[in-house]
C-alpha cells in the first residue's frame, strides 16, 4: 500500500482553488452571527488570510447570515469545518433568499461525523445556480446529540 503523511498546511492548501475568483464578502455583504468567541471572529472564516476560523461563544445551534448589498450570482459554495478533539455528529443547513430574507430556499442539509482518530476535517463544495442571492444563511448544529457543543467554521467561500 502506498502511503504519504501530509502536514496540516497541505490539508489547508486543499481548500485553495486558484481557478476560482471568490466573492469579496468584505465589500459585498454585511454578516450577522448569533455569537462569536472574541479570539475567533467571523472574519477569520470569511476573509482570505484569516487564521483559526470562527468559533461560537455560546453552545448549541448557531446561524451565520450574509446580507448582500446588491443581489449576487452564486455558482459555487465551499465550506471547511475542523474538529480534532471531540467525537460528534454535526449538521449544517445552507439556505438562500432572493427577496432580502422574506423567504428562504434550502440548498443542502448535511451531517458529518467527526472523530479525533479519523475524520477531523470536512471540506464541502456545492455547485449552485443561484441568480439573485440577497441573503445566504448557514445554520450549524455542532452536535445533534449534545446541546452543549460549540459550533465552528474554518472557512466559507462563494463565487
Phi, psi and omega in degrees: 000137176271140182215146178220126175274127180247153179275165178296332177297318179296323178296318179296323180297336178297339180281337183281133178226101186293344179282342183267141173251096186290147177295141178275087186297332179300325182263341188256345189212159169258141179249136173247139181218141184289329174195162174204140176286137184307318183277357179223068182289161183300329179302329180296335179264335187263335185253142177303143180086354179293138181246138173088348178066187181262146175222140178286150176264349178234150181284166175093191183301138179229154179230135172241124183233127175260124179249109185280141178295319176228152181304139182242146172272122181241120181247346185210131177234129180235128182236147174224130177236148178220135177211110183248359184251320188242141172278127181197159175249115181260147172234138172229154179228129174253131178225155178226157180229136174263358188227047177058035174087005178290323174227149178233147178238129181287133175267309180201149172231123186216147175245152180217137178262116175269143177213124181303332180272355184216264185278104180249347181230133174239120175240121183239138175237131181236120174278129181227167174224072184254110189283320188225071183278120175259337179211137175235129185237131175243118175252134182236124168257106189296330177208114185294346180249001183218108182287357182262001180283154181254133179282154175208161178212122179284310182208149172221126179227147180227146169210000000 
